[in-house]
Amino acid sequence: MRPQHFLLLLFTFALYWMYELYHAYWMPILIGSLLAISTSNIQKRFLLLFKNNLIAALLSSVLLAILLFAPLSYFLTALTMKLQSANIDTFAYVYTKIEMWIISLPESLDFLKVQLINFIDYNHLTVLAGDSLGLAASLGKYSASFLKDAFLIIIFYFFAQYYGKTIMHYLIKIIRLPQQDTTLLSIEVSNVMSVVFYSIIATATLEGALFGMMISLIGYNGLLFGFIYGFASLIPIVGGALMWVPFMIYELSLGHTGNALIIAVYSIIVISIVADTFVKPLIIKYINLNIIKSSTKTNELLIFFSILAGLTAFGFWGMILGPAITSFFMALLKLYEMREEDYPTTQK
């Protein structure tokens, strides 16, 4: 056996056992690395300000924890406590009020009454109450798991920021791609990931704040439900409807038709149409041109579908993984296209 073949065999053997050893941590490592790529400009600004790579990496990690994981932790903890406090009497009261509202509908809507009554059949109340308690228990377990993953992501994010340049130089040396090719790949992926990350934070904050202010005026916890709405808005298509529809139904059950109408109209017009349809693309454009200052053309529709596919395939962290995988693939296509232009095939 040739020495290089034996070395390759040893490397494959070692690679397999490295995977077995660290496979439980590959997702936090990957997410931490992608977040480091997304926020590399923050690291550069801290580095220019303090002239110390360690301080810059620490400040970047603390900022990420405050901006992303602190609100998520508060949201999961508060929601778990709310679900644990739910009881069958609450569901029975809401059901009674909704039933009275359905019965009071005009005669012209009689054809809807039977269907609506069947839809909220009382037999489902015990199931719903049981599901809410089960959901609270599951959410509590998920919260503990999430906090553990969040801690690991912050740790790996710090190391990715602190050793980022060293790792990149080593990888470039190993894969032996031309400098212009590695530069193209890194710039394309970094720019797209930065736009995705900052636009997610900005739009979720905007929509959550809009909903939180409105719902607090009605008498609810605007901070908690603003956070929940912000994260719900990250889910494409249904998004905020997961929040405002239950609030509307609950207000109707209390006989507060005016509040229910305000919630529906405000959520549809101000948040869904104005903020999400018109303001969101402007935010993405502003971030791309003024914060990232990228020359890369970012296709908002492609980002939308990559986030949707990522959420479907990988769950919550798919909103980071989806755009990363897509942007890397598109960068490879662009690199291949450039190679074809530089070395055209001669036809006989």
Secondary structure, 3 states (H helix, E strand, C coil): CCHHHHHHHHHHHHHHHHHHHHHHHHHHHHHHHHHHHHCHHHHHHHHHHHCCHHHHHHHHHHHHHHHHHHHHHHHHHHHHHHHHCCCHHHHHHHHHHHHHHHHCCCHHHHHHHHHHHHHCCCHHHHHHHHHHHHHHHHHHHHHHHHHHHHHHHHHHHHHHHHCHHHHHHHHHHHHCCCHHHHHHHHHHHHHHHHHHHHHHHHHHHHHHHHHHHHHHHHCCCHHHHHHHHHHHCCCCCCCCHHHHHHHHHHHHHCCCHHHHHHHHHHHHHHHHHHHHHHHHHHHHHHHHHHHCCCCCCCCHHHHHHHHHHHHHHHHHHHHHHHHHHHHHHHHHHHHHHHHHHHCCCCCC
